Amino acid sequence: MSVGTGLHTAGSLTEGPGGIAVEPDRQVLLLAELVGFMTKDTPSVQHVLDLMTPHLREIAGLTAATVFELDSESGLMAATAQFGEPGRRDQLVAGKVFRAAAGGPPVVSGQQMAIRLRIGGQTVGVLLLTGEALAELRPETTSTIALHFATTLQGLFAEKARQFVAHTSATIQELFEKGMTAGSVEEAAELLTHSCATAFRTEHAGLQLIDNDGRIRYVYGVGCPDERLDQLRSNLVGSPAIESPIWRTAIESGEPVLVGNVSMTKTRAGGMAQTLGLGSFIAMPLMTGFGPVGMVMCGNSSGTREWSGRDRILAQQLAAEGALIMDSARMRQANQQHMQELTRQAFHDSLTGLPNRKALLDRGEQAVEIAMATGTRMALLLLDLNGFKQVNDTIGHHAGDVLLQLVARRLEDLIHKPDMVARLGGDEFSVLVTANPDDDGAVRVGERICERLREPFEIDGRPVRIGASIGVALFPRHAIEFGALMKDADASMYEAKRGGGGVHLTA
């Protein structure tokens, strides 16, 4: 609301003894107007000061006034409303009131008066007045003015507290809901970084994660161009986190580090604060059940900033919540990797790493369905190594295992997706060809395999030569079910083996 147009800057004349016109007491008018104003509105501190200023100029020659709000947690004062030009020593003079008794009179220093603002036994601020005739103010006037300012500050403090709780609760809830679905530590950490930037309404936020050796392994940023983020990664990834003074302070204390003016703090060369050009920041260590895993830093490059006690509380909550969701993400990631490994083991041969018989059956049945639906052909080649037993008998089983692995690599080099190579067990392998092959095309695939496998292998420094017997069956010519196709290819493979090796196409 605007209070400038409705102010009573002069009292109405009233009739005194003998019918003489008398101007009412200006201080009484001020207090009466304050009471009326405060009962009708929920003003800001500046509104209250604007209402008082014309009266105080007339009563006490007021030239300047400042209302300081006291942060009860940090003990710092911040100007929240002003009239006139502030003086360089205003905060120093205002602070003198705290050296006087809490219930004592205002502290006067030259042409300045510092009035403690108290309500409910608690100091909430200081009113500093500058004027030529401050002694004209009666004690009841200053005490009533102080009460009105204190009441206003207390109301605003309560509203700020309500907004802080609502903002904090919404931020933590959103972080928790999103974080509990994160599939990796990195994803959870990125969500935390965005939440911190939003929570503190900062221009930038950066994140670093460390490995088990304390080296920075991952860097992420919010509110910075790609080239700046690339520079940050280049500067930090692979370097020891302990080289950062901010990291050391945060990890040793386990508490957030709040820096209002970076120029007064030692930071890491090429670190987050320097690379992002921060003028102020909050650094939050991420301490999980596994120990320190990283740090989030958020701040502004546009200038300095006074962090409040509420900011510290919010930083502590975000750091704790961030550590929780990262621990949860770590466990989900480990479980997912475990399941993937179990799945891989179920469908892959442990010696060669190739898909196994179960994987071939699943893939083959899918290929049959696709070929049947599209009217195309597919071929199955089963192969057995010639001379494998002699390798085991003459060189040893270790050499046999190495040979199987080398055979698997050669087959993978020859056969590319979507076709598939699998090991069925022992020295038997299979190749599934799905690119609509005809009889000649399928046989040529088998011939290339035989030619490649006849080339010598080197095992333990000595050459090893083998061959292959390959049976070929095609869908739908030889069978329309994959199980039957395998039987036909297997029978043809033994025909090839009885013939001394090579490729045999099912009749």
Sequence and secondary structure as in RCSB ss.txt:
>XXXX:A:sequence
MSVGTGLHTAGSLTEGPGGIAVEPDRQVLLLAELVGFMTKDTPSVQHVLDLMTPHLREIAGLTAATVFELDSESG
LMAATAQFGEPGRRDQLVAGKVFRAAAGGPPVVSGQQMAIRLRIGGQTVGVLLLTGEALAELRPETTSTIALHFA
TTLQGLFAEKARQFVAHTSATIQELFEKGMTAGSVEEAAELLTHSCATAFRTEHAGLQLIDNDGRIRYVYGVGCP
DERLDQLRSNLVGSPAIESPIWRTAIESGEPVLVGNVSMTKTRAGGMAQTLGLGSFIAMPLMTGFGPVGMVMCGN
SSGTREWSGRDRILAQQLAAEGALIMDSARMRQANQQHMQELTRQAFHDSLTGLPNRKALLDRGEQAVEIAMATG
TRMALLLLDLNGFKQVNDTIGHHAGDVLLQLVARRLEDLIHKPDMVARLGGDEFSVLVTANPDDDGAVRVGERIC
ERLREPFEIDGRPVRIGASIGVALFPRHAIEFGALMKDADASMYEAKRGGGGVHLTA
>XXXX:A:secstr
   STT   S   EE GGG EE   HHHHHHHHHHHHHHH    HHHHHHHHHHHHHHHH EEEEEEEEE TTT 
 EEEEEEES   TTHHHHHHGGGGS TTS  EEETTEEEEEEEETTEEEEEEEEEES GGGS HHHHHHHHHHHH
HHHHHHHHHHHHHHHHHHHHHHHHHHHHHTT SSHHHHHHHHHHHHHHHHT SEEEEEEE TTSBEEEEEEESS 
HHHHHHHHHHHTTSBGGG HHHHHHHHHTS EEES GGGS   TTSHHHHTT SEEEEEEEEETTEEEEEEEEEE
SSS     HHHHHHHHHHHHHHHHHHHHHHHHHHHHHHHHHHHHHHHB TTT  B HHHHHHHHHHHHHHHHHHT
  EEEEEEEEETHHHHHHHT HHHHHHHHHHHHHHHHHH  TTSEEEEEETTEEEEEE S   HHHHHHHHHHHH
HHHHS EEETTEEE  EEEEEEEEETTT SSHHHHHHHHHHHHHHHHHTTSEEEE  
